[in-house]
Amino acid sequence: GNSVTQMEGPVTLSEEAFLTINCTYTATGYPSLFWYVQYPGEGLQLLLKATKADDKGSNKGFEATYRKETTSFHLEKGSVQVSDSAVYFCALSELVGNEKLTFGTGTRLTIIP
Amino acid sequence: KAGVTQTPRYLIKTRGQQVTLSCSPISGHRSVSWYQQTPGQGLQFLFEYFSETQRNKGNFPGRFSGRQFSNSRSEMNVSTLELGDSALYLCASSPGTSGWGTDTQYFGPGTRLTVL
């Protein structure tokens, strides 16, 4: 079946540091890939997405590129802020006519001033 | 446009009871999905409804059920509650019309269920 493997957390960085959160996937077809973010006490918010190979999703300074050859969708940001502290989830959606999302385990990110 | 709303936000029940959670999707969205989030199992897919029909189902026991109304609002029901059902239950909506998994799902704030 489909699965998503995420970088183990928690991750602690200083403000303005470079961020990478690794995500790899296993899928039988050609899934769409997503990064969601969850702030304390809230639901999930879509951060960015990519629907086909070599697509780059970007939002709020975050970027991720759909790499079919390495089955990866790593999240990056050049300079993190304290407000980026949250839990980040990588997810995939199967292209088989349904809306089911398969999530990774989540990576807790803490940014210290 | 108003976002996905879920009621109630918090709920405390005892073992053996049943519970009903409600979700109102974004206006115009016809697909509603439910997820369970726990510290141990992470985010797990429960089921998805589209136009009042269950279109997909995850690996949960029959105690977990749902339905969708003609206005796309959805409810999920858990009967005979167990301690392990304590979780954050998230609802997500999407247009549901692409049929190819490319629709973005928009999540509500969740209902925090505690079973004592």
Interface residues (C-beta under 8 A of the other chain):
Chain A: P31 S32 F34 Y36 E42 G43 L44 Q45 L46 K49 T51 F89 S93 E94 L95 V96 G97 N98 E99 K100 L101 T102 F103 G104 T105 G106
Chain B: V4 S31 S33 Y35 G42 L43 F45 E48 F50 R55 N56 G58 L90 A92 S94 G96 G99 W100 G101 T102 D103 T104 Q105 Y106 F107 G108 P109 G110
